[in-house]
C-alpha cells in the first residue's frame, strides 16, 4: 500500500507538472504581429526602390518609374523625377494615388496605372519586399528618414534620367577660350530612352522658340560614365559616326542647366533644359500619356551600387 501510494503520488505530481507546463506554453504563444503593416510602412518616411534587386521578369509601372515611394495617411507619394529631387513635396515628391494595408497585403490605387496588390514581407529592420502575384515580380524597398537619405547620391547615380527629363537642351553659352571644333555648330541636344542603348539627337538650328519645331540633324547613341573619386562629375560621350565621338566632362549647375567641358578643344559649353517633362497629373486631372510611357521606366543596371546614405539635396 505504501509503495502504491508513493507511486500514485509521483504520477499525480508528474501529471500536474506536465499540465502546468503545457498551460504556460499555450498562454505565452502569440501569433499576432508586433506591428501592423500600416505601422511598418509608416516607420520610414521614404522607401528607396532598389531597382537592381528586382526579382522576376514582370513590371509594375509606378514602381519602375519611382526612385522613392512614401505611404502617408492612406496616400502614396513618389519621387519620379530628378528635377526637383529632394525639394519637391518636402522631399516626398508628388501624390500618385492611395493605398490600403491589411494582413501584410498592400493594395495600391495608382492615379494613372490603376490597381496593384502586393504581398509584403519584412526582410530586415529597414528592407521590405513587395511581391506582385499578378506578374510574379518582387521589388525590394529600403527605408530611410528624409534626414539621412542621400538625395545627391541618387541624383548623380541616375544622371542619364535627368538628361531625359527635358524635351531638349539649348546651348546658352560657349566660352571664348578653346579651339574651334565641330561641336561649336551644335545648338540643341535631346536625350531619349532607348533599348539597349540610349539615344541622343543634335541640331544646328538656332533660336527656336518651340522645341517641337527643332529640326534634328543627327541621331546617335550616348553614354554617361563615372569619374573615380568625384561623385559630382560625370563623363558624356556622344557617338557621331561622321566625325568620331565627342567626349565631355558633365557637371550639373542646377536643375535646369548643365555644363559640358570639351577636353580636346578646351571649350566650356552650357545647355539649358527646355520643355520639362514632369511625370505627374496635369492641372485638368488628366495625364499626358506620351510623357508617362513605359520608355521612362527605370531599367536594371549591370553593376551593383551602394545604398544612399547621409546628406540631403537642397
MARNUDO-939189 format. One record per residue (C-alpha): x, z, y. Coordinates in steps of 0.1 Angstrom, whole numbers, plus 5000, padded with zeros to 4 digits. Example, Ala and Ser with C-alpha at 12.3 -4.5 7.8 and 13.67 -1.06 7.14 Angstrom:
BEGIN
512350784955
513750714989
This chain:
BEGIN
500050005000
502750095024
504649775017
501449575022
500749745055
504249665067
503949305058
500549275073
501749435105
504649195106
502348905101
500049015128
502849055153
504148715144
500648565149
500248735182
503748635194
503048275184
499648285201
501148425233
504048175233
501647885228
499348005255
502248035280
503347685273
499847545278
499347745310
502647625325
502147255318
501047045348
501046665348
499946645385
502546455406
504346685431
503246455460
500746185463
501645815467
500545815503
502846115510
505645925492
505045615513
505045825545
508146025536
510245745552
509445565585
511045235573
511245075538
514044815537
513144525514
516344475494
515644115486
518744075465
517444335439
514244155433
513344105396
511143825384
510543465394
507343515414
507043565452
504843795472
504943615506
504643915530
507544095513
509643785512
509243745549
509844115558
513144285565
511344625566
507844745560
506145075570
503045245559
501345455586
497845595586
496445315565
498145035584
501044815572
503844725597
506644485592
509744355609
509543985601
511743865630
515243935641
514443855677
513444195690
514544365658
514844745663
512844745696
509644575687
506844825680
509245115685
511344985656
508444955632
507744585640
504244445641
500944535624
500444295595
497544455575
496044765559
496644945526
495145195501
497245425480
495945605449
497245705414
500545525421
498745205429
499245035462
496644785475
497644585505
495244375525
497544135545
496143975576
497343625565
498543645529
495443825516
495144095489
498044215468
498244505444
501344685431
502244955406
504545195424
507545365407
509845615423
513345515413
515245785431
514846005462
514745705486
514045405464
510745275452
509844975430
506744775439
505644575408
503144295413
501344245380
499843915392
503243745394
505343975372
507844045400
509344375412
510544445448
512844735455
512544915488
514945165502
513645435525
515145525559
514145705591
514445495622
517245735635
519545645606
518745285600
521345035609
519444765627
522644595638
523844555602
520644395591
520544165622
524144035617
523944015580
520943785583
522043595614
521143255599
517443365600
517943455637
519143095644
515942965628
513643175650
513742925678
512442575677
515642455695
518742585712
519642435745
523142425759
523242605792
526942655797
530242475789
533542635800
535842455823
538842545801
539142355769
539941995759
537341725758
535841675724
532941505707
530741825707
530741815745
528041555742
525641765721
523041945743
520442065717
520742225683
518042315658
518442525627
515942465599
515342635565
516242415536
516542415499
520042495486
521542415520
520442505555
519742205577
520642155613
519841885638
521541795671
520641585701
522341445731
519141445751
519341615785
516941845804
513941805781
511142035792
509142015760
511142075728
508641855709
509941555729
513641605719
515041305700
517341435672
520241205669
521841365638
520741575608
523241765586
523842095569
525342405583
526842735571
527243085586
530143295574
531643635580
534743735598
536644005580
536744335599
534344225626
530644255618
529644125652
531543795649
530443505626
531643155618
529342855622
530142525605
528242205614
528741925589
529041605610
529841335585
530741065610
533441275628
534241555604
532941915605
532742125637
533842485634
532842765658
533043135662
529543255668
528643555689
525243685700
524943765737
521343885735
518143795716
517943465735
521543345740
524343275716
527943185724
529942925704
533742915707
535242595695
538842685684
540142335680
539442255717
539442605732
535942545747
533242805750
529542705749
526342905755
523042805740
519642945749
516742965725
513742755733
510342795716
510443145700
508743135666
507043475660
505643535626
502543715638
498843685645
498143465675
496143605705
492943445693
493243615660
494443305641
497843215627
499942915632
500542825596
503342585604
505242885616
504443125588
505042885560
507042955528
510042785544
510643105563
510643325532
513943515527
515943405497
518243605474
521943585481
524543535455
526743815468
525844185469
525844395501
525744755511
522544925522
522144965560
523245295574
523645475607
523245345643
520245175660
519944855679
518844895715
